[in-house]
Amino acid sequence: MGQGRVRLGYLLNRARNIRPGNLVEFARQTQKVSTAPLPVIIADMLWCSVKYDMGFRDYAVWDIRLLNAKERATWMTHPKSFRVTRMYNTPEGRAKLEDKRRFAREYADLLGRESIDLRDVDDTELAAFLARHPKVLAKPNDGHGGGGIDLHETGPGTDPAAFRAEVTGKGQTMIDEFIVQHPDMSALYPDSVNTVRLITFLDKAGVVHLLAAVLRIGNGAVIDNFASGGMFTMLDEYGVALYPGVDKNSNVYPEHPVTHTPIVGFQVPLYDQVVELAFALARRTPEAPYVGWDLAITPSGPVVIEGNHNSSVFQPKPSASGVRTGLLPVYRAAIGF
C-alpha cells in the first residue's frame, strides 16, 4: 500500500472522528510548559497535525509548542508509525503477533515463561498449572494496551473449574505465570512488572535495526502501560536511563514517587541479554519487520511479554531531557521511508 494513500486515508478518518474535547485537553496539558493562550495552542496543534503528521497527544507529550520548525520536522509521530505498520507489516505478521494463543505456541522456545490457553487444556492440566504458580495473569486472547488483565492469587488449593468459569466470564482465555522480576527492577516499583520495550526494524538483508530503547515503569497499577498511569524514559546503548520518567499527562519524575528510586542513571540489569533476545525475536518475524518488543527481566534473564506490530512511539521529552530533536532520522535511516 502506497505511503500517500495510507496518509490520506488516515487524515480523512481522523478528520471525521476529531473530538474537540481532546484538543482542549491536550492544549491545557501543553500549558504546563507554554504560556501561549489556549486558542493559539489549539491552532498550532491543528497545523502540526497536518504539516508533521502529528497526533494531539504527540504534540503535548513532546512539548512541540517549544520547538521551532526545523526541530519539529525531526519528530517521529504516531501517524507516521501507523503508516510504517501498514506499509511493512503484513496481515500474516500482524496475526502472528496479535493472537496471543498463536504467539505463545510459535515463540515458545524464546518466551522464558509458561503460558497456556484455556481452550487447549482440561481441568486436570489447568489445576497442575495453577499449582505451579502462586500468581497468574488472566487476559483476553486479543487484548491491546494492557487492557482486560487481572492478577490472581493461585496455588494447589485453587478450584480449576471455578477459576475457568470466572476468567472466561470476563472473556479471558490466556493464563500466564506471573513474572518475578529482577530485584533491581523491583526496586524501581515492586507492584508491577517493569519492562523494556525495544522497537526494531528487520530490513530486507536480514539486519535488525534498534530504533528506540525504552524503560517502562509502573505507577499505581499491576501493569506498567503508559495508558494505565505508567511512565517511561529512554535508554542508552548500555541500558542506562538517560532522563526522568514521563507519564501520559506530561508529569515528570526524576525519581519514582512511591519508591523514591532515582530514574536518571538507572541501569537495566542483564541488558545485553535483553537486546540479544529482541533481535532473535525480530529475526523470527520477517512477516512483520517493524515491532515493539516488551521484555521483562527476571533474576535468571529476560522473558518475553509480547510483540506489538503497532508499537507506540517513544522519544525524549524536551522539557525533561533538554533534547530538542526527535528520532525520525533514526527511523528513516533504517526503514528508508
C-alpha positions in Angstrom: 0.0 0.0 0.0 1.5 3.4 -1.0 2.6 5.9 1.6 0.5 8.7 0.2 -2.7 6.6 0.1 -2.2 5.4 3.7 -1.6 9.0 4.8 -4.7 10.4 3.0 -6.9 7.6 4.5 -5.5 8.3 8.0 -6.1 12.1 7.7 -9.7 11.6 6.4 -10.5 9.2 9.1 -9.0 11.5 11.7 -10.9 14.5 10.4 -14.2 12.5 10.7 -13.5 11.5 14.2 -11.9 14.6 15.7 -13.1 15.3 19.2 -13.0 19.0 20.4 -12.6 17.7 24.0 -9.3 16.1 23.0 -8.0 19.3 21.5 -8.8 21.2 24.7 -7.4 18.5 27.0 -4.0 18.3 25.2 -3.9 22.1 24.8 -4.3 22.5 28.5 -1.6 19.9 29.1 0.7 21.9 26.8 0.2 25.0 29.0 2.4 23.2 31.6 5.4 24.2 29.5 4.0 27.2 27.5 2.4 30.5 28.4 0.7 30.8 25.0 -3.1 31.3 25.1 -5.3 28.2 24.6 -6.6 29.3 21.1 -3.1 29.8 19.9 -2.0 26.4 21.1 -5.1 24.7 19.6 -4.4 26.4 16.2 -0.8 25.3 16.3 -1.8 21.8 17.3 -4.1 21.5 14.3 -1.4 22.9 12.0 1.1 20.4 13.2 -1.4 17.5 12.8 -1.4 18.3 9.0 2.1 19.6 8.5 4.0 17.0 10.5 1.5 14.1 10.7 1.3 14.6 14.5 -1.2 13.3 17.0 -2.6 15.7 19.6 -1.0 13.6 22.4 2.3 13.7 20.5 2.1 17.5 20.4 1.5 17.7 24.2 3.9 14.9 25.5 6.8 16.0 23.3 6.5 19.8 24.1 6.2 20.6 20.4 5.0 24.1 21.2 8.5 24.9 22.5 10.2 23.8 19.2 11.0 25.6 16.0 10.0 24.3 12.6 13.4 22.6 11.9 13.2 20.8 15.3 9.6 19.8 14.8 10.4 18.1 11.5 12.7 15.6 13.3 9.9 14.0 15.4 8.6 10.5 14.7 4.9 10.5 15.4 2.1 8.0 15.9 0.5 8.7 12.5 3.9 8.1 10.8 4.3 4.9 12.9 0.8 3.8 11.7 1.9 4.2 8.1 5.1 2.2 8.6 3.0 -0.6 10.2 0.5 -0.6 7.3 3.2 -0.5 4.6 5.6 -3.1 6.0 3.8 -5.4 8.5 1.8 -8.0 6.5 -1.6 -9.3 7.7 0.1 -12.6 8.4 2.7 -10.9 10.6 0.1 -8.9 12.4 -1.9 -12.0 13.1 1.2 -13.9 14.3 1.8 -11.3 17.0 -1.8 -10.2 17.8 -3.2 -13.7 18.5 -1.7 -14.4 22.0 -2.6 -18.1 21.7 -0.6 -18.4 18.4 2.2 -16.2 19.8 2.7 -18.5 22.8 3.0 -21.5 20.5 5.2 -20.1 17.8 7.6 -18.4 20.2 7.5 -21.0 23.0 11.3 -21.6 22.9 12.0 -17.9 23.3 9.4 -16.8 25.9 11.2 -17.8 29.0 7.9 -18.2 30.8 4.9 -20.5 30.9 1.6 -19.6 29.2 -1.5 -21.6 28.5 -4.8 -21.1 26.7 -7.8 -22.4 28.5 -9.1 -23.8 25.2 -6.1 -26.1 25.0 -6.2 -27.7 28.5 -8.6 -29.7 30.6 -9.2 -29.0 34.3 -6.6 -31.5 35.4 -3.9 -29.7 33.3 -5.2 -26.3 34.5 -5.0 -27.4 38.1 -1.4 -28.5 37.6 -0.6 -25.1 36.1 -2.2 -23.2 38.9 -0.4 -25.4 41.5 2.9 -24.5 40.0 2.3 -20.8 40.1 1.3 -18.8 43.2 0.2 -15.9 41.0 -1.1 -15.8 37.4 -2.3 -13.2 35.0 -5.5 -13.8 33.1 -6.0 -11.8 29.8 -8.1 -11.9 26.7 -6.6 -13.5 23.6 -6.9 -10.4 21.5 -6.4 -7.7 24.2 -4.5 -4.5 23.5 -2.6 -1.9 25.6 -2.7 -3.9 28.8 -6.5 -3.8 28.9 -8.6 -6.6 30.4 -5.8 -8.1 32.5 -6.4 -9.4 36.0 -3.9 -10.8 38.6 -5.0 -13.9 40.6 -3.5 -15.5 43.7 -3.5 -19.2 43.0 -1.8 -22.4 44.2 -2.5 -26.1 44.9 -5.9 -25.3 46.5 -7.4 -23.4 43.6 -10.5 -24.9 42.1 -9.7 -25.2 38.4 -13.4 -25.3 37.3 -14.3 -22.2 39.3 -11.2 -20.4 38.1 -12.1 -21.2 34.5 -15.7 -20.0 34.9 -14.6 -16.8 36.5 -12.0 -15.7 33.9 -13.8 -16.9 30.8 -16.8 -15.0 32.0 -14.7 -11.9 31.5 -13.5 -13.0 28.1 -10.1 -14.1 29.3 -8.6 -17.3 27.9 -4.8 -16.7 28.2 -3.2 -17.6 31.5 0.4 -16.5 32.1 2.6 -17.3 35.0 3.3 -14.1 37.0 6.8 -12.9 36.4 9.0 -12.4 39.4 11.2 -9.6 38.3 14.9 -9.0 39.0 15.4 -7.2 42.3 16.9 -4.2 40.6 13.7 -3.8 38.5 11.6 -4.3 41.6 13.5 -1.5 43.3 12.0 0.9 40.8 8.4 -0.1 41.6 7.6 -3.5 43.1 3.8 -3.6 42.4 4.1 -4.0 38.6 6.5 -5.8 36.3 8.6 -3.0 34.8 9.5 -3.7 31.3 11.8 -2.7 28.5 10.4 -2.0 25.0 12.8 -2.4 22.2 11.5 -1.1 18.8 13.2 -3.0 16.0 13.1 -3.0 12.2 14.3 -6.0 10.2 15.5 -4.9 6.8 15.5 -6.9 3.6 19.1 -8.0 4.1 18.1 -9.6 7.5 19.8 -6.9 9.5 18.0 -5.8 12.7 18.0 -2.1 13.5 17.2 -0.9 17.0 15.1 2.2 16.6 14.4 3.0 20.2 15.1 1.5 23.7 12.6 2.4 26.4 12.2 1.6 30.1 8.6 1.5 31.2 7.8 1.8 34.9 4.5 1.1 36.7 2.9 3.7 39.0 -0.2 2.6 40.8 -1.3 -0.4 38.6 -0.3 -4.0 38.1 1.0 -3.2 34.6 3.5 -0.5 33.5 1.5 0.6 30.5 1.5 4.3 29.6 -2.3 4.3 29.4 -2.6 2.9 32.9 -0.6 5.6 34.6 2.9 4.2 34.0 5.9 6.3 32.9 8.7 5.8 30.5 12.3 7.0 29.9 14.8 6.4 27.1 17.8 4.1 27.5 21.3 4.4 26.1 23.2 1.7 24.3 24.2 0.1 27.6 20.7 0.1 29.1 21.1 3.2 31.3 18.2 5.5 31.8 19.0 8.9 30.3 16.2 11.2 31.5 13.5 11.5 34.2 10.3 9.4 33.7 7.3 10.9 31.9 3.7 9.9 32.1 0.8 10.5 29.7 -0.2 13.7 31.5 3.3 15.1 31.0 4.2 14.7 34.6 8.0 14.4 35.1 9.6 12.1 37.7 13.3 12.4 38.5 12.6 9.6 41.0 9.8 7.2 41.4 7.0 8.9 43.6 6.4 5.7 45.6 9.9 4.1 46.0 11.9 7.3 45.6 14.4 5.3 43.4 16.3 7.7 41.1 15.3 7.1 37.5 18.1 9.0 35.7 21.1 6.7 35.7 19.2 3.6 36.5 20.9 0.5 35.0 18.7 -2.1 33.5 20.2 -5.5 34.6 21.3 -8.1 32.0 20.7 -5.5 29.2 22.9 -7.3 26.7 20.7 -10.4 27.1 17.6 -8.2 26.6 18.9 -6.8 23.3 20.0 -10.3 22.2 16.5 -11.7 22.8 14.8 -8.9 21.0 17.0 -9.4 18.0 16.3 -13.1 18.0 12.5 -12.3 18.1 12.9 -9.8 15.2 14.7 -12.4 13.0 11.9 -14.9 13.8 9.3 -12.4 12.4 10.1 -11.4 8.8 6.3 -11.1 8.1 6.3 -8.1 10.5 9.6 -6.2 10.2 8.5 -3.3 12.4 7.8 -4.4 16.0 7.9 -3.1 19.6 9.1 -6.0 21.8 8.1 -5.9 25.5 10.6 -7.8 27.7 10.7 -8.3 31.4 13.9 -9.2 33.4 13.9 -11.9 36.0 16.9 -12.9 38.2 17.8 -15.6 35.6 17.4 -13.5 32.4 14.9 -11.7 30.2 11.5 -13.1 29.3 9.0 -12.1 26.6 5.8 -10.3 27.3 4.6 -9.6 23.8 5.4 -8.2 20.4 3.5 -5.1 19.2 3.1 -4.8 15.5 1.6 -1.3 16.0 4.1 -0.1 18.5 3.7 3.3 20.2 6.4 5.9 19.6 8.8 6.9 22.4 11.2 9.9 22.3 12.8 12.2 24.9 10.5 14.9 26.3 12.3 18.3 25.6 11.4 20.0 28.9 12.6 16.9 30.9 15.6 16.0 28.8 16.9 19.1 27.1 16.8 17.2 23.9 15.0 19.2 21.1 15.3 16.7 18.2 13.3 13.5 17.7 14.0 10.1 16.3 12.6 10.5 12.8 16.2 10.5 11.3 16.9 7.1 13.1 13.7 5.6 11.6 14.4 7.0 8.2 18.0 5.6 8.1 16.8 2.1 9.0 13.5 2.0 7.1 14.1 4.3 4.2 10.6 5.9 4.1 
